[in-house]
Amino acid sequence: MGLLEQREVVARRRVDESRKEADRIAAELAVDEQEWKEWAIARSRVGEVLAPGTDDAAGPEASHGLQQPERPEPPKDAEAGSS
């Protein structure tokens, strides 16, 4: 019985070591994926800026992401005196 227990302990240690290695690799993968996404976003943004038709950088279209959205018209039910 002692031989079986010894082999079980050895196998258990290998599993524990493999789990630690898998956790380390998973953490490294998460960091690498985040960096990859950030570079893809940066490339996309630069592509938008350098795209043809965006020469008017000082115009209002250049800050389309910063413009305030138009306010929708209030429903007729909400107008003053309609109650």
C-alpha positions as CSV (number, residue, x, y, z in Angstrom):
1,M,0.0,0.0,0.0
2,G,2.9,2.4,0.7
3,L,4.0,2.3,-3.0
4,L,0.5,3.3,-4.2
5,E,0.4,6.2,-1.8
6,Q,3.9,7.3,-2.9
7,R,2.9,7.3,-6.5
8,E,-0.3,9.2,-5.7
9,V,1.7,11.8,-3.8
10,V,4.0,12.2,-6.8
11,A,1.1,12.5,-9.2
12,R,-0.6,15.0,-7.0
13,R,2.5,17.2,-6.9
14,R,2.7,17.1,-10.7
15,V,-0.9,18.2,-10.9
16,D,-0.3,21.0,-8.4
17,E,2.8,22.2,-10.4
18,S,0.9,22.0,-13.7
19,R,-2.0,24.0,-12.2
20,K,0.5,26.7,-11.0
21,E,2.0,26.8,-14.5
22,A,-1.4,27.0,-16.1
23,D,-2.4,29.9,-13.8
24,R,0.9,31.7,-14.6
25,I,0.3,31.2,-18.4
26,A,-3.3,32.3,-18.1
27,A,-2.3,35.5,-16.4
28,E,0.4,36.1,-18.9
29,L,-2.1,35.5,-21.7
30,A,-4.6,38.0,-20.2
31,V,-1.9,40.7,-20.2
32,D,-0.8,39.9,-23.7
33,E,-4.4,39.9,-25.0
34,Q,-5.0,43.3,-23.4
35,E,-1.9,44.8,-24.9
36,W,-2.9,43.3,-28.3
37,K,-6.4,44.9,-28.0
38,E,-4.9,48.3,-27.1
39,W,-2.7,48.2,-30.2
40,A,-5.6,47.2,-32.4
41,I,-7.6,50.1,-31.0
42,A,-4.7,52.5,-31.5
43,R,-4.3,51.4,-35.1
44,S,-8.0,51.8,-35.7
45,R,-7.9,55.3,-34.2
46,V,-4.9,56.4,-36.3
47,G,-6.6,54.9,-39.4
48,E,-9.7,57.0,-38.7
49,V,-7.6,60.2,-38.3
50,L,-5.5,59.5,-41.5
51,A,-8.5,58.3,-43.6
52,P,-9.1,60.3,-46.8
53,G,-11.7,63.1,-46.3
54,T,-10.6,64.0,-42.8
55,D,-8.3,66.8,-43.9
56,D,-10.5,69.4,-42.2
57,A,-9.2,68.6,-38.7
58,A,-10.3,72.0,-37.4
59,G,-13.9,71.6,-38.6
60,P,-16.8,70.4,-36.4
61,E,-16.8,67.0,-38.1
62,A,-13.3,66.3,-36.7
63,S,-14.7,66.2,-33.1
64,H,-17.7,64.1,-33.9
65,G,-17.0,62.0,-30.8
66,L,-17.2,65.2,-28.7
67,Q,-20.3,66.7,-30.1
68,Q,-23.4,66.9,-27.8
69,P,-26.2,64.7,-29.2
70,E,-29.3,66.6,-30.4
71,R,-32.1,66.7,-27.9
72,P,-35.2,64.8,-29.0
73,E,-38.5,66.6,-29.2
74,P,-40.6,66.0,-26.0
75,P,-43.7,63.9,-26.6
76,K,-46.8,66.0,-27.2
77,D,-48.3,64.5,-24.0
78,A,-45.6,66.2,-22.0
79,E,-46.2,69.7,-23.3
80,A,-47.4,72.3,-20.8
81,G,-51.1,72.4,-20.3
82,S,-51.9,69.1,-21.9
83,S,-53.1,67.4,-18.7
